[in-house]
């Protein structure tokens, strides 16, 4: 457990060397990176997978589920782990935080790997102009209701259904993973906190805080970026994610993993790990 940005965070870490901070997405937790911790350590990296604010064993305060606060958590965790800078790898919502941290805290982030997450401005544009991405994201609208989405998320079979619906064919059922994530979201307060990020994303579109965030993200990413996406991702469409390179001024690499959906790091951890470790081994 480490303290950062006014909250406590659970971190699972292994290895010695430069820090790689792993940020999970929805509906997962730190355990999403279980396949990568040991390979990263074996390659000479200090791998640390954190439960984001509201998830798993980390604190669950009632507020702070907007990207500026969450990237403050990320920067604080890096420093709490005793280093000045880290490589940040993020999936889904964690990927959005990786994009954001690269712009908001470049002094803390050395480079970023973004998994299954379009650049926030690219996603914003697609949600306003692309009917296919609008349809793919319609679930976020259902999360805007009070109370009922929390009950549904904690219900038997819901998490398993999400994992199967968003992954490529045959990746799930992985009973152990489904049970682990479902149990983590049944921790008191966890389901509500997980949904608050979706609520902020929709409700802030026309609010001053959302407009300020969108404006801040106009600044291009100057750091090296690896963007990994599943070719069958039904949640963030590959055509949406592929346009993110326009927001990167630093070295940029796009890698699409065939046959995988929204969870390439779990659906094909061998192929994902190979791409990530190859990128990490290259300078800059």
N, C-alpha and C positions, 0 to 999 in steps of 0.2 A: 504494500500500500504506500502510495506517495501522495503528498499534498501539493496542490497546484490550483491557482486561480480561485481560491476560496472553497475548494472541494477536495475530497479524497478519491483517489483512483487506484483500481486494482490493475497491476501490470504483471504479466507472466513473461519472464526473460530467461535467456540462455546464451552462453557464448561470451567471448571477449573480443574487443576490437571496436571499430567505428559503429555507431548506433544506427540501427534500422528500426524505426518506430512503425508498427503495423496497426492500422485503423480499420476496424470492421464496418460492415454496413448493416442494413435492416434485412431480416429479423434475427441477426446473428449476435455474436459477442466475441471476446478474445479468442475463443476456441476455433473460430473460423480459420485461423492461421496455424493450426496444430501440425499440418503437413509441412510447413515451411520453416518452423523454428529451428529444428535440428540441421537441415541442410544449410541454412544461413550461418549457423554457428560453425559448422564444419568448414565453411568457406572463409572463415575468419571475421565474421561479423557478430556484433552483439545484437541479437534479435529480441525485441520487446513488443509484445502484443498487449494492448490496453483495452479495458472495458471503457467505452466512452461514457460521458455523463449520462446518467439515467439507466445504464445497462449493467447487467451482471452484478458484481460485487462493488462497483463504484457507487458513489453517492448519487442520490436521486432528488436534488432540490426541485422546488416547484417551477423555477424559471431558469432561463439560460440556454434555450434550445435553438437559438438563432446562430448562424455561422460565425459572426464576429466573436460571440462568447465562446463557442465551441473551439475555434482556432486559438483563442486565448488559453483554453485548457491544454491544447496540443503543445503550444509553446511552453507552457508552464510545466508539463510533464517532461519534456525534453530537458529542461533545466533541472527539474527535481531528480532526474536520473544522473545528474552530475556532469553533463556535457554541454557545450555551447551550440552545437549544430548536429542535425541528424538527417539521414535519408528518411523521407516519409512515404510509406506505401499505404494507399487507402482504397477501399472497395465501397462502391455504392455511395451512401452518405459519407463514409470515410474518404471516398475519392473526391467528393465535393469539398471536404475539408482540406484535402491535400492541395487541390487547386487554390483554395482560399489562402492557405498558409503560405504558399509560394509567393503570393502577392502581398499579404499582410505582414508576414514575418520572414522575409528572405534572409535575415540575419541569423535565424534559427534553423532554417531548412537549407540543406545543401543541394538536394535534388528531389524530385518526386516521381513516384510510379502511381498512376491513376488506373484503377480497375473498374470497368463497368460504370463509368461516370463521365458524362459530357461536361465540358467547361460550363460553368453556371450561365454565362451569357449565351452560349450556343444552345443550351437547354431551354433557356427563357424564350429565345427566338423560335425554336422548334415548337414549343408549347403554344405559341401564339399564331403560328403560320402553317404547321404541318399536321393535317388531320390524322395521319397514322400515329405520330407521337402523342397527339392529344388522346387518341383512343387507348394507346398503350399506358398512359398515365392516369386513366380515369379512376383507378383505385384510390388515388390520393384525395379525390373529391369525397369519397365515402368516409374517409378518415376525419372529415371536418365535423361530423356529428358529435355531440357530447355523449359520453358514457358508453353508448352501445358499441363503438369500435373497440374499446378496451375490453369489454366482456367477450366480444367475438374473438379478439386476438388471443385471449387466455383460454378459450374453449378448446376442448379436445379436437385435434386434427387440423386446426386452422394453420398453425405454423408449417406443418407437413404439407398442407395444400399449397401454401405460398411457395415453398421451396420447389415443389414439383412443377408448379405452373410457370415459374420463372427460369427453370433450368432446361438444359437440352435433354433429348430423349435418353432415358435410362440412367441418368445421373442420380436421381433419387427414385425410390426410397433408400435412404441411408438411415436406418432406424436409430442408430446411436446419435447421429447428428440431429435428426428431427426431435428426438426426446430431449437432448441437451438444450437446444435453443428454446423449445417449448417450456421447459422447466425454468430457464433463465427469465423468460418473459412472464412467468407466474409469480416471480418475486414481487411482493407488494410495491406498487408504484411503477414497476418497470414498463408495463404495457402503456400506461399513460405517458410516461416520459418518451418512449420510443415514437409514439404518435405525434408528440408535440413538434418534432422537426417538420413533419408533413404539414401540420397546421400552420406553422410559421411560413412555410414556403408558399402556401396558397393565399393566406390572409394578408401577407405583407406585400403582395404584388403592387398594389396601388398606395401602400402606406409609405410614410417618409423613411422608416427604417429599411424597408425593402428597396426603395429607390436609391437610398444611399449605398446600400450593399451592391446593387447592380452597377452604380456609377463607379464605385471603387474597383470593381472587377474589370473595368475597361482597361486598366493598366495591364500591359502584356506581361506574361511570365518570362522572366529573364533566365531562369534556372534550367538545367537539363530536365527533360520530361520523357518518361516512358509511358505510353498509353496502351493498355491491354484491354481488349474487348472480345467477348464471345460472338461468333458469327450468327448465333441464333438467339441473341438476347431479346426477349419480348418486352422488357421493361424500359430500358434505354436503348432505342434502336441503333444498330451499327451506323446507319446513315446519319443519325443525329450526332453520335459520338465522333464520327470521322471528321466533322468540321471543326473540331476543337483546336487543331493545330494552328488555325488562323490567329489564335490568341497567345501563341508561344513565340517569343523572340529568341530564346535559347535553343540549344540542340534538342531536336524532337524526334522521337521514334514511335511509330505506330505498329502494333502487333495484334493481329486478329487470330484468335484460336478457333479453328474449324470445329464444328459439332458441339460447341459449348454455348450455354445460355448466360444467365446473369451472374453465375458463380464460377467462373473459370478456375479460380484458385482452389475450389473444392471439387469441381467436376473432372478436371484433368490437372491435378497438382504437379505431376511430373513435367508436363509440357509448360505449365505456367512457371514453375521453379526454374526450368532451363532458361526461359526467356529472361526472367528477372535476374538470375545470377550472371548470365552473360552480359547484361546491361550494367550491372554493378561492377563487373570486372573491368569494364572499359573506362578510361579516364574521361571526365567531363560529360 
